[in-house]
Amino acid sequence: MYAIQDEDEILIIDCGGKFPDESLLGIDLIIPDITYLMENKEKIRGLIVTHGHEDHIGGIPYFLKKINVPIYASRFTLGLIEVKLKEHKLLRKTKLHEINSNTVIAFDRIEVSFFKTSHSIPDCLGIVFSTEEGIIVHTGDFKFDLTPVNAQYSDVHKMAEIGNKGVLALLSESTNAERPGSAPSEQEVGKHIDEAFFAAEKKIIISTFASNINRVQQIIDAAVKTNRKVALLGRSMLTVVPIAIERGYLQVPPRLLVDARTVMSLPPEEVVVLCTGSQGEPLAALSRMSTSDNRDVQIHAGDTVIFSASPIPGNEKDVSRIVNNLFQLGAKVIYGSSSITGMHVSGHGYQEDLKWMLTLMKPKYFVPIHGEYRMLYLHRELAESVGVEEGNTFIMQNGDVLDIEKGEARQTRKIPAGDTYVDSIDIGEVGEIVLRDRKQLAEDGMLVIVLTISKEDGSMTAPPDTISRGFVYAKDNEVLLGNVNRLVASTIEDLEDRDAQQWNIVKRKVKKSVGQYLFEQTRRRPMILPIIFEI
């Protein structure tokens, strides 16, 4: 999420979500912290969306529940957003405006126009903000594909015209700033898919991102060439593909698609299963099939399984687990580096693409975005190699503000920013303390100590009862837990002559003494929960 502010007018660019890593126990989604926007919501004029990938639209429903503003997006992107708004019962409450590369929107202080870019999803747009200070350009995600499958060519001439007018600041994505050369065309993947389909003898199961409609189109085309029916499997595939067909982005011959429940009744050489799960997601369709846990489709020896996507960094272990399972089932698996299999190309530009964008735009100031710090750093070097003046590139962290006044830019202040955690239906209610508790429970378990204490004098009326969950097995550790009970009784006796009925003091002393003892004995720190009953 980015924001452009001109005095009392704010325009927001994208509102994405990202998935948690294994350290964020119980968290379903991570979305942007919108504290600053909440404080200035009367200034917000709209949310402009560059394209329909989750890291650009995943946070929109949660944002709209806090701040309801008009949304501006292209036709296909709006279709994906509408599905999310229906799930959250927000569709009727939200103003949706369809835009394209020819749209011009005039707000009070900022005029917004657009240009087409190529990416791995249809209808991607770069955004041009015309202000009194000058032109600000946000590229969105892009590469320069000169032979796109869907004929949505990058609007190079329009980009050059924008650059000739003079770009004050360019915000350009940096995802592949480490990769030399130019990003390969999506057309190259189609050739390898065709070869694999013609070579397959039994069922074909092919997994890719549902949003990569260009890839889905090539899979559909390969199925037609090899006289196979296509079954869709996986929630996102069943959501996105019908939207693409309905809105004219996907051309599917009549009666080509079949219900997944009919797959096992068809001759295996006449069917393709197009599914989700290329990133090893445990609950996705491919993962379930790899463990024979899918009720509709089973993978048998001799079937061909194709991963038509490269693992996102961090997902390699999960993908390897699925590949191993597939080999155990006797499948022929095409997986691994896209440069070897030819089954995937990136939707993000390599170094030459990034330099091309910089050369077309010729910005005075440059802000590399979308990438790890090392990618932003390398993108700065690329910018300087094609003419951006040294010192005019700003590598910004979450919350950093770039102020431009009288043509001069400076980065000297921050606003509140960071991550907001979505836990089931709660938004922002899970903080660092809760996550720390969850981590402690997961790693070291819990010890519940039940104390029965007299109201009159604070003495114990029954021995303490210690219950272990996830720490040690009680029957195998009777001596340890017996020592804990004696230590608790001793701690309570030491407190009897003091103001023992301040139960928070009792609990704190018990937790401290037991915690120290258990760490000395086990080198572990379970969560200790004293519970006091007064009688």
Secondary structure, DSSP 8 states (H G I E B T S, - for coil): -EEEEETTEEEEE----B---TTSTT--EEEE--HHHHHTGGGEEEEE-S---HHHHTTHHHHHHH----EEE-HHHHHHHHHHHHHTT-GGG--EEE--TT-EEE-SS-EEEEEEEB-SSSSEEEEEEE-SS-EEEE--S-B--SS-TT-----HHHHHHHHHH-EEEEEEE-TTTTS-S----THHHHHHHHHHHHH--S-EEEE--TT-HHHHHHHHHHHHHTT-EEEEESHHHHHHHHHHHHTTSS---TT-EE-GGGGGGS-GGGEEEEES-TT--TTSHHHHHHTT--SS----TT-EEEE-S---TT-HHHHHHHHHHHHHTT-EEE-S-HHHH-----SS--HHHHHHHHHHH--SEEEEESS-HHHHHHHHHHHHHTT--TT-B----TTEEEEEETTEEEEEEE-S--EEEEETTEES---HHHHHHHHHHHHH-EEEEEEEE-TTT--BSS--EEEEESS--GGG-HHHHHHHHHHHHHHHHHHTTS-TT-HHHHHHHHHHHHHHHHHHHHS---EEEEEEEE-
